[in-house]
């Protein structure tokens, strides 16, 4: 028997909120900020606290994947093949 898992991509309506919220199966929310600069760090930290999640993702102009505490930074070039 197949099971349907509810997932989705949402917009955070809060002023200065993150760019996207991804909801995984089971209801887990992942805040996503697309940032070319320094603003992404404060916005993602607010979202991590607001949604009480373990981590957030910043898509940036960095050259490498890196993790700082509970923030994962992904280079925008990762998405050039999508």
N, CA, C and O atoms as a GROMACS GRO file, in nm:
protein
  328
    1UNK      N    1   0.084  -0.117   0.000
    1UNK     CA    2   0.000   0.000   0.000
    1UNK      C    3   0.089   0.124   0.000
    1UNK      O    4   0.183   0.134   0.079
    2UNK      N    5   0.059   0.218  -0.088
    2UNK     CA    6   0.134   0.343  -0.094
    2UNK      C    7   0.082   0.439   0.012
    2UNK      O    8  -0.038   0.443   0.042
    3UNK      N    9   0.176   0.517   0.066
    3UNK     CA   10   0.139   0.619   0.164
    3UNK      C   11   0.172   0.756   0.106
    3UNK      O   12   0.279   0.775   0.049
    4UNK      N   13   0.080   0.849   0.119
    4UNK     CA   14   0.104   0.986   0.073
    4UNK      C   15   0.168   1.065   0.185
    4UNK      O   16   0.117   1.068   0.297
    5UNK      N   17   0.280   1.130   0.155
    5UNK     CA   18   0.349   1.212   0.253
    5UNK      C   19   0.328   1.358   0.215
    5UNK      O   20   0.358   1.398   0.103
    6UNK      N   21   0.276   1.435   0.308
    6UNK     CA   22   0.250   1.577   0.283
    6UNK      C   23   0.381   1.655   0.287
    6UNK      O   24   0.453   1.651   0.387
    7UNK      N   25   0.412   1.725   0.181
    7UNK     CA   26   0.529   1.811   0.173
    7UNK      C   27   0.488   1.940   0.106
    7UNK      O   28   0.378   1.950   0.051
    8UNK      N   29   0.574   2.039   0.111
    8UNK     CA   30   0.541   2.163   0.043
    8UNK      C   31   0.650   2.267   0.056
    8UNK      O   32   0.741   2.255   0.138
    9UNK      N   33   0.639   2.369  -0.028
    9UNK     CA   34   0.728   2.484  -0.023
    9UNK      C   35   0.640   2.605   0.003
    9UNK      O   36   0.541   2.627  -0.066
   10UNK      N   37   0.676   2.682   0.104
   10UNK     CA   38   0.593   2.794   0.146
   10UNK      C   39   0.677   2.921   0.155
   10UNK      O   40   0.800   2.916   0.160
   11UNK      N   41   0.608   3.033   0.156
   11UNK     CA   42   0.670   3.165   0.172
   11UNK      C   43   0.649   3.209   0.316
   11UNK      O   44   0.540   3.194   0.371
   12UNK      N   45   0.752   3.265   0.377
   12UNK     CA   46   0.742   3.318   0.513
   12UNK      C   47   0.689   3.462   0.504
   12UNK      O   48   0.761   3.549   0.456
   13UNK      N   49   0.566   3.488   0.546
   13UNK     CA   50   0.506   3.620   0.529
   13UNK      C   51   0.560   3.727   0.624
   13UNK      O   52   0.532   3.845   0.606
   14UNK      N   53   0.638   3.686   0.724
   14UNK     CA   54   0.690   3.782   0.822
   14UNK      C   55   0.788   3.879   0.756
   14UNK      O   56   0.870   3.839   0.673
   15UNK      N   57   0.780   4.006   0.795
   15UNK     CA   58   0.874   4.106   0.744
   15UNK      C   59   1.015   4.063   0.783
   15UNK      O   60   1.040   4.025   0.897
   16UNK      N   61   1.105   4.069   0.688
   16UNK     CA   62   1.243   4.026   0.706
   16UNK      C   63   1.253   3.877   0.740
   16UNK      O   64   1.346   3.834   0.807
   17UNK      N   65   1.156   3.800   0.694
   17UNK     CA   66   1.159   3.656   0.715
   17UNK      C   67   1.246   3.589   0.609
   17UNK      O   68   1.296   3.654   0.518
   18UNK      N   69   1.262   3.459   0.624
   18UNK     CA   70   1.341   3.384   0.526
   18UNK      C   71   1.266   3.378   0.393
   18UNK      O   72   1.147   3.408   0.386
   19UNK      N   73   1.337   3.338   0.289
   19UNK     CA   74   1.277   3.336   0.155
   19UNK      C   75   1.180   3.220   0.134
   19UNK      O   76   1.076   3.237   0.069
   20UNK      N   77   1.212   3.103   0.190
   20UNK     CA   78   1.128   2.985   0.171
   20UNK      C   79   1.124   2.902   0.298
   20UNK      O   80   1.216   2.906   0.380
   21UNK      N   81   1.017   2.826   0.312
   21UNK     CA   82   1.006   2.724   0.414
   21UNK      C   83   0.972   2.595   0.342
   21UNK      O   84   0.873   2.588   0.269
   22UNK      N   85   1.052   2.494   0.361
   22UNK     CA   86   1.023   2.364   0.302
   22UNK      C   87   0.970   2.274   0.412
   22UNK      O   88   1.031   2.262   0.518
   23UNK      N   89   0.856   2.212   0.387
   23UNK     CA   90   0.800   2.119   0.484
   23UNK      C   91   0.822   1.977   0.433
   23UNK      O   92   0.773   1.940   0.326
   24UNK      N   93   0.895   1.901   0.511
   24UNK     CA   94   0.922   1.761   0.475
   24UNK      C   95   0.813   1.672   0.531
   24UNK      O   96   0.732   1.715   0.613
   25UNK      N   97   0.812   1.548   0.485
   25UNK     CA   98   0.719   1.451   0.540
   25UNK      C   99   0.736   1.443   0.690
   25UNK      O  100   0.849   1.448   0.740
   26UNK      N  101   0.628   1.430   0.762
   26UNK     CA  102   0.636   1.428   0.907
   26UNK      C  103   0.623   1.567   0.969
   26UNK      O  104   0.623   1.581   1.091
   27UNK      N  105   0.614   1.670   0.884
   27UNK     CA  106   0.592   1.805   0.932
   27UNK      C  107   0.716   1.886   0.961
   27UNK      O  108   0.705   2.004   0.996
   28UNK      N  109   0.836   1.827   0.948
   28UNK     CA  110   0.959   1.902   0.975
   28UNK      C  111   0.971   2.019   0.879
   28UNK      O  112   0.951   2.004   0.758
   29UNK      N  113   1.003   2.137   0.933
   29UNK     CA  114   1.019   2.258   0.852
   29UNK      C  115   1.167   2.291   0.840
   29UNK      O  116   1.240   2.284   0.939
   30UNK      N  117   1.210   2.326   0.720
   30UNK     CA  118   1.347   2.370   0.696
   30UNK      C  119   1.342   2.512   0.640
   30UNK      O  120   1.293   2.532   0.529
   31UNK      N  121   1.391   2.610   0.717
   31UNK     CA  122   1.395   2.747   0.664
   31UNK      C  123   1.510   2.763   0.564
   31UNK      O  124   1.620   2.714   0.588
   32UNK      N  125   1.482   2.831   0.453
   32UNK     CA  126   1.581   2.852   0.347
   32UNK      C  127   1.593   3.003   0.321
   32UNK      O  128   1.492   3.071   0.302
   33UNK      N  129   1.715   3.053   0.321
   33UNK     CA  130   1.741   3.193   0.288
   33UNK      C  131   1.836   3.197   0.169
   33UNK      O  132   1.942   3.133   0.172
   34UNK      N  133   1.800   3.271   0.065
   34UNK     CA  134   1.889   3.293  -0.049
   34UNK      C  135   1.954   3.427  -0.024
   34UNK      O  136   1.887   3.531  -0.020
   35UNK      N  137   2.086   3.426  -0.006
   35UNK     CA  138   2.154   3.546   0.039
   35UNK      C  139   2.287   3.566  -0.032
   35UNK      O  140   2.372   3.476  -0.031
   36UNK      N  141   2.304   3.680  -0.091
   36UNK     CA  142   2.434   3.718  -0.147
   36UNK      C  143   2.480   3.836  -0.061
   36UNK      O  144   2.466   3.952  -0.100
   37UNK      N  145   2.534   3.805   0.055
   37UNK     CA  146   2.576   3.908   0.150
   37UNK      C  147   2.563   3.857   0.291
   37UNK      O  148   2.561   3.736   0.314
   38UNK      N  149   2.554   3.947   0.387
   38UNK     CA  150   2.555   3.909   0.528
   38UNK      C  151   2.416   3.899   0.590
   38UNK      O  152   2.403   3.848   0.702
   39UNK      N  153   2.312   3.945   0.522
   39UNK     CA  154   2.180   3.948   0.583
   39UNK      C  155   2.125   3.811   0.615
   39UNK      O  156   2.042   3.797   0.706
   40UNK      N  157   2.167   3.709   0.544
   40UNK     CA  158   2.111   3.575   0.559
   40UNK      C  159   2.127   3.516   0.697
   40UNK      O  160   2.040   3.442   0.743
   41UNK      N  161   2.237   3.546   0.764
   41UNK     CA  162   2.264   3.483   0.893
   41UNK      C  163   2.161   3.525   0.998
   41UNK      O  164   2.112   3.439   1.071
   42UNK      N  165   2.129   3.652   1.006
   42UNK     CA  166   2.033   3.696   1.108
   42UNK      C  167   1.893   3.644   1.076
   42UNK      O  168   1.819   3.606   1.166
   43UNK      N  169   1.856   3.644   0.950
   43UNK     CA  170   1.722   3.598   0.912
   43UNK      C  171   1.706   3.448   0.938
   43UNK      O  172   1.601   3.405   0.985
   44UNK      N  173   1.808   3.370   0.908
   44UNK     CA  174   1.796   3.226   0.928
   44UNK      C  175   1.794   3.193   1.076
   44UNK      O  176   1.723   3.101   1.118
   45UNK      N  177   1.870   3.266   1.157
   45UNK     CA  178   1.869   3.243   1.302
   45UNK      C  179   1.731   3.272   1.361
   45UNK      O  180   1.682   3.197   1.445
   46UNK      N  181   1.668   3.381   1.316
   46UNK     CA  182   1.532   3.414   1.362
   46UNK      C  183   1.435   3.301   1.327
   46UNK      O  184   1.352   3.262   1.409
   47UNK      N  185   1.446   3.251   1.204
   47UNK     CA  186   1.354   3.145   1.158
   47UNK      C  187   1.377   3.015   1.236
   47UNK      O  188   1.281   2.946   1.269
   48UNK      N  189   1.502   2.982   1.264
   48UNK     CA  190   1.532   2.860   1.341
   48UNK      C  191   1.464   2.869   1.477
   48UNK      O  192   1.405   2.772   1.524
   49UNK      N  193   1.474   2.985   1.541
   49UNK     CA  194   1.410   3.004   1.672
   49UNK      C  195   1.258   3.007   1.661
   49UNK      O  196   1.189   2.946   1.742
   50UNK      N  197   1.206   3.079   1.561
   50UNK     CA  198   1.061   3.093   1.545
   50UNK      C  199   0.993   2.958   1.522
   50UNK      O  200   0.891   2.928   1.584
   51UNK      N  201   1.051   2.877   1.435
   51UNK     CA  202   0.989   2.749   1.399
   51UNK      C  203   1.040   2.633   1.484
   51UNK      O  204   0.998   2.519   1.466
   52UNK      N  205   1.131   2.664   1.579
   52UNK     CA  206   1.184   2.564   1.672
   52UNK      C  207   1.238   2.442   1.598
   52UNK      O  208   1.200   2.328   1.626
   53UNK      N  209   1.328   2.469   1.503
   53UNK     CA  210   1.389   2.362   1.424
   53UNK      C  211   1.538   2.352   1.455
   53UNK      O  212   1.597   2.444   1.512
   54UNK      N  213   1.598   2.241   1.416
   54UNK     CA  214   1.737   2.215   1.449
   54UNK      C  215   1.838   2.283   1.359
   54UNK      O  216   1.954   2.300   1.398
   55UNK      N  217   1.796   2.323   1.239
   55UNK     CA  218   1.891   2.385   1.147
   55UNK      C  219   1.818   2.463   1.039
   55UNK      O  220   1.697   2.450   1.020
   56UNK      N  221   1.894   2.545   0.968
   56UNK     CA  222   1.844   2.620   0.854
   56UNK      C  223   1.948   2.619   0.744
   56UNK      O  224   2.064   2.584   0.769
   57UNK      N  225   1.909   2.657   0.624
   57UNK     CA  226   1.998   2.654   0.508
   57UNK      C  227   2.006   2.793   0.447
   57UNK      O  228   1.904   2.860   0.426
   58UNK      N  229   2.130   2.836   0.418
   58UNK     CA  230   2.153   2.961   0.347
   58UNK      C  231   2.217   2.926   0.214
   58UNK      O  232   2.321   2.861   0.210
   59UNK      N  233   2.155   2.969   0.105
   59UNK     CA  234   2.212   2.953  -0.028
   59UNK      C  235   2.285   3.084  -0.057
   59UNK      O  236   2.223   3.190  -0.061
   60UNK      N  237   2.418   3.075  -0.077
   60UNK     CA  238   2.498   3.197  -0.084
   60UNK      C  239   2.599   3.191  -0.198
   60UNK      O  240   2.605   3.095  -0.274
   61UNK      N  241   2.678   3.297  -0.207
   61UNK     CA  242   2.783   3.301  -0.309
   61UNK      C  243   2.913   3.240  -0.259
   61UNK      O  244   3.019   3.263  -0.318
   62UNK      N  245   2.908   3.164  -0.152
   62UNK     CA  246   3.026   3.093  -0.100
   62UNK      C  247   3.072   2.990  -0.204
   62UNK      O  248   2.995   2.946  -0.288
   63UNK      N  249   3.198   2.953  -0.195
   63UNK     CA  250   3.253   2.855  -0.289
   63UNK      C  251   3.238   2.712  -0.241
   63UNK      O  252   3.240   2.619  -0.322
   64UNK      N  253   3.222   2.692  -0.112
   64UNK     CA  254   3.217   2.558  -0.056
   64UNK      C  255   3.096   2.542   0.035
   64UNK      O  256   3.037   2.639   0.082
   65UNK      N  257   3.060   2.415   0.057
   65UNK     CA  258   2.958   2.384   0.156
   65UNK      C  259   3.025   2.399   0.293
   65UNK      O  260   3.136   2.352   0.314
   66UNK      N  261   2.955   2.465   0.385
   66UNK     CA  262   3.010   2.474   0.520
   66UNK      C  263   2.896   2.476   0.620
   66UNK      O  264   2.782   2.508   0.587
   67UNK      N  265   2.930   2.441   0.742
   67UNK     CA  266   2.832   2.440   0.850
   67UNK      C  267   2.888   2.522   0.965
   67UNK      O  268   3.000   2.499   1.010
   68UNK      N  269   2.809   2.617   1.011
   68UNK     CA  270   2.844   2.699   1.127
   68UNK      C  271   2.732   2.683   1.228
   68UNK      O  272   2.624   2.739   1.212
   69UNK      N  273   2.759   2.606   1.332
   69UNK     CA  274   2.654   2.580   1.430
   69UNK      C  275   2.539   2.506   1.366
   69UNK      O  276   2.557   2.396   1.312
   70UNK      N  277   2.421   2.565   1.370
   70UNK     CA  278   2.303   2.500   1.311
   70UNK      C  279   2.262   2.563   1.178
   70UNK      O  280   2.147   2.552   1.136
   71UNK      N  281   2.359   2.628   1.111
   71UNK     CA  282   2.333   2.686   0.979
   71UNK      C  283   2.421   2.617   0.876
   71UNK      O  284   2.542   2.607   0.893
   72UNK      N  285   2.358   2.570   0.768
   72UNK     CA  286   2.430   2.505   0.658
   72UNK      C  287   2.433   2.602   0.541
   72UNK      O  288   2.329   2.652   0.498
   73UNK      N  289   2.552   2.629   0.489
   73UNK     CA  290   2.569   2.720   0.375
   73UNK      C  291   2.595   2.637   0.250
   73UNK      O  292   2.685   2.553   0.248
   74UNK      N  293   2.516   2.661   0.147
   74UNK     CA  294   2.532   2.592   0.019
   74UNK      C  295   2.562   2.694  -0.090
   74UNK      O  296   2.497   2.798  -0.096
   75UNK      N  297   2.660   2.665  -0.176
   75UNK     CA  298   2.688   2.757  -0.287
   75UNK      C  299   2.573   2.760  -0.386
   75UNK      O  300   2.513   2.657  -0.416
   76UNK      N  301   2.543   2.877  -0.438
   76UNK     CA  302   2.436   2.892  -0.536
   76UNK      C  303   2.467   2.809  -0.661
   76UNK      O  304   2.375   2.768  -0.732
   77UNK      N  305   2.594   2.784  -0.687
   77UNK     CA  306   2.632   2.705  -0.805
   77UNK      C  307   2.581   2.562  -0.797
   77UNK      O  308   2.571   2.496  -0.901
   78UNK      N  309   2.548   2.512  -0.679
   78UNK     CA  310   2.489   2.379  -0.666
   78UNK      C  311   2.357   2.370  -0.742
   78UNK      O  312   2.317   2.261  -0.785
   79UNK      N  313   2.292   2.482  -0.760
   79UNK     CA  314   2.159   2.483  -0.818
   79UNK      C  315   2.159   2.520  -0.966
   79UNK      O  316   2.052   2.532  -1.026
   80UNK      N  317   2.276   2.537  -1.024
   80UNK     CA  318   2.284   2.575  -1.165
   80UNK      C  319   2.246   2.460  -1.258
   80UNK      O  320   2.219   2.481  -1.376
   81UNK      N  321   2.242   2.338  -1.204
   81UNK     CA  322   2.207   2.222  -1.286
   81UNK      C  323   2.059   2.186  -1.274
   81UNK      O  324   2.012   2.095  -1.342
   82UNK      N  325   1.987   2.256  -1.190
   82UNK     CA  326   1.846   2.225  -1.167
   82UNK      C  327   1.762   2.285  -1.277
   82UNK      O  328   1.640   2.270  -1.277
   0.00000   0.00000   0.00000
